[in-house]
Amino acid sequence: MPETLPEIAPKAASAAPVIVVFGAFVALALAGSVLLWAHYGTTVFFETIRAGFAACFG
Protein backbone atom coordinates (compact mmCIF):
# COMPACT_ATOMS: atom_id res chain seq x y z
CA MET A 1 0.00 0.00 0.00
CA PRO A 2 1.50 3.38 -0.92
CA GLU A 3 2.49 5.77 1.82
CA THR A 4 0.95 8.83 0.14
CA LEU A 5 -2.38 9.39 -1.47
CA PRO A 6 -2.58 10.72 -5.03
CA GLU A 7 -3.40 14.38 -5.45
CA ILE A 8 -7.00 14.93 -6.53
CA ALA A 9 -7.96 18.29 -7.95
CA PRO A 10 -10.97 19.83 -6.20
CA LYS A 11 -14.02 19.67 -8.45
CA ALA A 12 -15.69 22.71 -6.90
CA ALA A 13 -13.05 25.06 -8.31
CA SER A 14 -13.60 23.84 -11.87
CA ALA A 15 -17.39 24.03 -11.52
CA ALA A 16 -17.41 27.65 -10.34
CA PRO A 17 -17.62 29.25 -13.82
CA VAL A 18 -20.49 26.94 -14.77
CA ILE A 19 -22.36 27.86 -11.60
CA VAL A 20 -21.82 31.58 -12.26
CA VAL A 21 -23.05 31.33 -15.87
CA PHE A 22 -26.08 29.28 -14.83
CA GLY A 23 -26.87 31.77 -12.05
CA ALA A 24 -26.64 34.67 -14.50
CA PHE A 25 -28.97 32.87 -16.92
CA VAL A 26 -31.52 32.23 -14.17
CA ALA A 27 -31.31 35.84 -13.00
CA LEU A 28 -31.86 37.14 -16.56
CA ALA A 29 -34.79 34.79 -17.12
CA LEU A 30 -36.37 35.86 -13.83
CA ALA A 31 -35.85 39.55 -14.57
CA GLY A 32 -37.34 39.13 -18.03
CA SER A 33 -40.35 37.33 -16.60
CA VAL A 34 -40.94 40.06 -14.05
CA LEU A 35 -40.67 42.77 -16.71
CA LEU A 36 -43.06 40.97 -19.05
CA TRP A 37 -45.49 40.35 -16.20
CA ALA A 38 -45.38 44.04 -15.24
CA HIS A 39 -45.96 45.11 -18.85
CA TYR A 40 -48.59 42.63 -20.04
CA GLY A 41 -50.19 41.51 -16.79
CA THR A 42 -51.19 38.05 -15.68
CA THR A 43 -53.35 37.22 -18.70
CA VAL A 44 -50.44 36.47 -21.01
CA PHE A 45 -48.78 34.17 -18.50
CA PHE A 46 -51.93 32.26 -17.67
CA GLU A 47 -52.76 31.84 -21.37
CA THR A 48 -49.23 30.57 -22.01
CA ILE A 49 -49.52 28.04 -19.19
CA ARG A 50 -52.95 26.97 -20.42
CA ALA A 51 -51.64 26.53 -23.98
CA GLY A 52 -48.69 24.48 -22.66
CA PHE A 53 -51.00 22.16 -20.72
CA ALA A 54 -53.26 21.81 -23.74
CA ALA A 55 -50.26 20.91 -25.93
CA CYS A 56 -48.98 18.32 -23.45
CA PHE A 57 -52.20 16.78 -22.22
CA GLY A 58 -54.63 17.99 -24.87
C-alpha atoms as one frame of an Amber mdcrd trajectory, in Angstrom:
protein
   0.000   0.000   0.000   1.504   3.381  -0.925   2.485   5.775   1.824   0.947
   8.833   0.141  -2.381   9.388  -1.471  -2.581  10.721  -5.028  -3.398  14.383
  -5.453  -7.004  14.925  -6.525  -7.964  18.287  -7.946 -10.973  19.833  -6.198
 -14.016  19.668  -8.450 -15.695  22.714  -6.899 -13.052  25.059  -8.312 -13.599
  23.837 -11.871 -17.394  24.027 -11.517 -17.412  27.648 -10.339 -17.625  29.251
 -13.819 -20.489  26.938 -14.774 -22.362  27.857 -11.604 -21.820  31.576 -12.261
 -23.051  31.334 -15.870 -26.080  29.278 -14.826 -26.871  31.765 -12.054 -26.638
  34.671 -14.502 -28.967  32.868 -16.923 -31.516  32.226 -14.166 -31.308  35.844
 -13.003 -31.862  37.141 -16.562 -34.793  34.793 -17.117 -36.373  35.862 -13.832
 -35.846  39.547 -14.568 -37.338  39.127 -18.035 -40.349  37.331 -16.601 -40.945
  40.062 -14.053 -40.668  42.773 -16.709 -43.064  40.970 -19.048 -45.487  40.354
 -16.198 -45.384  44.042 -15.244 -45.959  45.112 -18.855 -48.595  42.627 -20.043
 -50.194  41.513 -16.794 -51.189  38.045 -15.685 -53.354  37.223 -18.697 -50.443
  36.468 -21.012 -48.782  34.173 -18.503 -51.935  32.255 -17.670 -52.756  31.840
 -21.367 -49.230  30.570 -22.007 -49.516  28.044 -19.188 -52.951  26.966 -20.420
 -51.635  26.531 -23.980 -48.694  24.484 -22.656 -51.002  22.163 -20.716 -53.261
  21.811 -23.743 -50.261  20.907 -25.926 -48.975  18.324 -23.452 -52.197  16.775
 -22.218 -54.626  17.992 -24.869
